[in-house]
Amino acid sequence: MDVVPLVDLVGEARTSALFGLLTGLVFGISAQRSAFCLRAATVEFARGQFGQRMAVWLLTFSTALVWVQAAEALGFFRADEARMMAVTGSWSGAILGGFLFGAGMVLARGCSGRLLVLAATGNLRSVVAGLIFAVVAQMSLHGWLAPLRDWLARLWVTPAGRNVDLLDLLGMPRATGLVLGLALAVFALWLARRNRIGVSTLVFASGVGFAAALGWVLTYSLAQVSFEPVAVTSATFSGPSANTLMFFLVPEPEFGFDVGLVPGVFLGALIAAGFARELKFQGFDGAPAMRRAMIGAVLMGFGAMLAGGCAIGAGVSGTSIFVATAWLALLCMWIGAVLTDLVVDQAARPALA
């Protein structure tokens, strides 16, 4: 992909931001129309159901594998140059952070990406929780919580100053990723048919997975022609939320993929909800719900930075290039979410009855 003309026209930093904006638009539109949500899928699983939310999440997850692995096979992208793969990974961070994030997204009733999409539709609960998530993520990255995050992350790290490629770790050929993605996609389509999910929902669910591949390909293409180091990255909402927050707070902000991604998702979801006539202001259902959402946002903000990514960054983008700690983080997010639903929500139902 030739990005030189665009770089010559607007510069490297603004090109990166535009790529983030484009990736965000695709993600926001697709996520809003498909109602993609890891939290909803984990709750279904915890309650012994394999319904629509589970099918949508699984289709997104599998098509991200297919899109990304196909892009790498065709030479549009190299996973070993991705930022997530090129830095030291943390096994302890993936375990602890993944568990905290999973618990937090159940309490907040949505992962960080879902909160951003809902905020664009007028959900004021998501606006509050999303802002708290961004603040805590920034505190965990550079603020008061950074020493604790760093200490926990250093308890158990990957060797040689790099993350671990799961396929290499297991001794599997590169084609395994594409085959696994296709197999999971077939299962997801069967599950979708059983739940009578419409074609448009399936297309948009696949679009969320495509957004992950789009981000990887665009940033990789820019990195090949850039004079300055460019991070090869994709859709995620932990670091970008913190960076976007600081972009509007500092006097001389820097452009980049992150500060284009978050506004892009918001704009995409807003456009999609507007066309579907789903824009509606919603608030908290009392003080307990507000406290719950705030606690969940705090857990997600710290957990995402500790785990090396959120439900999208680790759970979709990271797993699509087989970052081993991302797969571990996703597993722990599922465990944390399922246990939280069992202990907090399901245990409360008999008492309420």
N, C-alpha and C positions, 0 to 999 in steps of 0.2 A: 504494500500500500504506500503510495507516494504522498507524503504529507509535507514535502518541502515547500510547495507553493503557499500553503496556508501558514507555515512557520515564517516564511519570508514576509508575508503580509501582516501578520499580527504579533509575531514573536513566539518564542517557545512557551513562556509562562501562560500567555493567554490561549495558546493552542491547547495546552494541557487542560486549562479550565473549560474550554469549549468541549473537549472530549469528555470531561466529567459531566458537563451539562447534557450532552447527547446521551451518554450512558444512563444518567439519572432520568431523563425523559422517558426512555424506553422502559426502565425499571418502574417508574412511577405509574405510567399508564397501564402496564401489564399487571403490576401488583394490585392496583385498585380494581381493575376489572375482573381479576381472577380471585380476589380476596385471599391471596397467598399469605400464610401466617404459620410459622413454626409452632407458636404457642397453641393455636387451635388444633393442630395436628397431634401434638403431644397430649392434649386433654382428651381428644377422641381415643387415642391409644390407651391412656390411663383408665378409661371407662369401658374398655373392651370393644371399641367400635373401630371399624375401618370405613369411615364415611367420606363425604365430599372433601373435607379439609385435609384428610390424610392423602387422598388421591391427588389433590392439587399440589401439596407439598412434595410428594414423591415424584410427580411429573416434573416439577421445577428442578428438583435435585438431580434427577436422571438426565434431563435435557441439558442441564449445565455441563454435566460430564460429557455428553455427546458433542455439544457445540465446541467446548474447549479442547477436548482431545482430538476432534477432527481438525480444528484450527492448527493445533500443533503438528499433526501428521501432515498437513498441507504446507507447512512452513511459514504460517502467518504469525507464529508465536513460539517462544521457547520458555518452558516452565522453569528451567534452572536459572533464568535471569529475573524471575519474579522476586519482588522485595520479600515476600513471606518465606520464600525458599532460600534466599541469600543471607538471611540473618540467623543468629542463634535462636533456636526454638526452646520453649520451656514446657517440659512434661508436667511439672508441678503446677505451672500457671494454667495449662490446659485443663487439668483435673479440677483444681480449686475454682478457677475463673469460670469454667464451663458450668460447674454445679451452681455457683452463685448467679450466673446469668440465667440459667434455666429456671431457678426459683423466682428470680426477679420478674421474668417475663410473664409468669403465671399470675403473680401478684399484681402487676401493672396491666394485665389483660392485653398483652401484645409485646412483641419484641421491638427493638429500637427502629427497625425498618418499617414495621407495621404502624408504630406510633406516628412516624413521619407521614405516612400515607393517610392515616386517619385524621391527622391534624389539618391536612390540606382540604378535607371534606367538611371542616367546621367542628371537629370533635375537640372541645376545649380541654377535656380530660387528657387527651393525648398531647396537647400543646404544653400543659404543665409538666406532665411526666417526661416529655421529650426534652424540655429545657433543663430539668433536673438531671436527666441522663447526660446531656452535653456538658453541664457544669462539673458533674462528678467525674466524667471521663477526662476532662481537662485537668482536674485536681489529681487524678491518678496518673496522668502523663507527665505533668510538670509541677504540680502543686503539692499540697500537704500530704496527700495520699501516695505520692510517688515513691518515697522510701519504703513504705510497706509493700507496695506492689513489686518493687524491685527485689526486695528481700525474699518474698514468696516465689517470685519467678526464678530466682537463682538457686532455689533448693534442689532442683533437678533439671538440668539443661541438656540439650543435644550436643554431641561432640563436634569438634573441628570447626567451631564457629559458624556452622550452617544448620539449617533445619534438615529434616530427614525426608527423603522421597519414599512414600509408603510402598510403591511398587518395587523400588530397588531394595528396600528393607526385606520384603517378602520374596525377592528373587523372581518377580513376575515380568513377562515381556511388556513393552509399552502398549501393545494393542489391547491388553487386558482392560485398561481404562475405558476404551471405546466399547468393548464388548459388554462390560458391566453396565455402562450407561444405557446401552440399547436393551439389555435384558430387564433392567429396572423400569425403563420406559414402557416396555410391553406390559409388565405387571401393573404399572400405574394406569395404563389405558384400559386394561381389563377391570381394574378397580373402579375407574371412572364410569365405565359402561354399566357396571353393576349398580352404581349409585345414580345413574341416569344424569350425568353431568353433560351439559351442552357443549357443542363444538367450540363455540367462541371462548368459553371459560378455559378449555384445554389449550387453545391457541395462545391465550394470554398467559397461562401458567408456563407454557414453553417460552414465552417472551421474557419472563423473569430470568430463566436460565440463559437465554440468549444475551441478556444484558450483562451477565457475568463474563461471557466470552467476548462481548464487544469491548468491555473495559480492558481486558487483558490485551487484545489485539491492538487497540488504539494506543495505549500507553507504550506497548512494545515497539510499535512503528515509530512513535515519537522518539523513543530512547535511541533508536538506530541512527537518527540524523541530528540529534541534539548535541550541541557543544558542551552544555552543562549536564551533570548527572540527572537523569530523570527516573523516578521510581516506577517500575513496571508493576502496576497494581490494577485493582478492579473494584467492583461494588462492595462497600463495607460502610458501617455507620458508627463505628467507635471513634477512631482517629478523625475521620472527616467531620463528625459532629462537633468535636472539640475544636478543630481547626477552623471550621466555618464560624463558630461562635467568636473566636478570637479575631477573625477577619473583620468583623463588624465592631470590634472593641479597640483595636490598635490604630494609631495614626497613619502608619504606612503599611497596609496589608499586602501580602504577597499572593499572587494568583497561582493556582495549581489545580490538579485534578480534583482534589478533595473539596475545594470551595465551589466547584462547579457541580459536583455530584449531588450534594444535599439540596440546593435550590432546584436542580433539575428534577429530582424525585418529587419535591413538593409541587412544582409547576405541572409535571406530568399527571400526578394524581388529581390535582385541581381541575385540569382540563378534562380528564376522563370522568370525574364525578359530575362536572358541569354538564357534559353532553348526556350523561345518564340521569340527570336531575336527581342526584343523590347528595347535593350540598345541603347540610342541615347543622345548625348549631346544637351541640349537646354538652351538658355539664356533668358534674359529679352528682351521684345519688346519695348525698349526705356526707358527713365528716368521716365515717369509717372507710368509705370507698376512696376518699381522697388520701387518707393516711396510708391505705394499702398501696395505692398507685405510687405515692411518693417513696415508700420503702422499696417497692419493686424497682423503681427507676434508679435509686441509689445502688442497689445490688447489681443491676444491669450495667451501670456506668463503670463501676469498679471491676466487675466480673469480665466485661468485654475487654478492657485494657489489660487485665491479667492474663486472660486466655489467648490474647493475640488476635482477637476478632469477635464479632457479634454473630448472631444467627445467620447473617448474610455473609459477612466477611470471612468467618471461619467455616460456617455451615454450608455455604454454597460456593463462594469464590475460592476459598482455600482448599476445600475438598475436591473441587473440580480439577486442580493441578496436583492432587495427591500429596499435599503437605501433611505429614504424619501427625503433627500436633493439632492440626485443624480437625482431622478425623476424630482424634481423642477428645478435643473440646466439644465437638458436636455430640458425641456419645454422652459426655457428662452433662451437656445441656438437656438432653432427653431424660437422663436419670434425675437431674435436679427438678425438672418440670413435672415429671410423673410423680415423684415423691411429694412435691409441694401440693399438687392437685389432690393426692390421696389424703394428706395430712390436714390441709387447710380447707379445701372446698368440699371434698366428698365426706369428710368427717363431720362437717358442719351441717350437712343436709338433714341427717336424722334429728339433730338437736333442734333445728328450725321447724321440723315437722311436728 
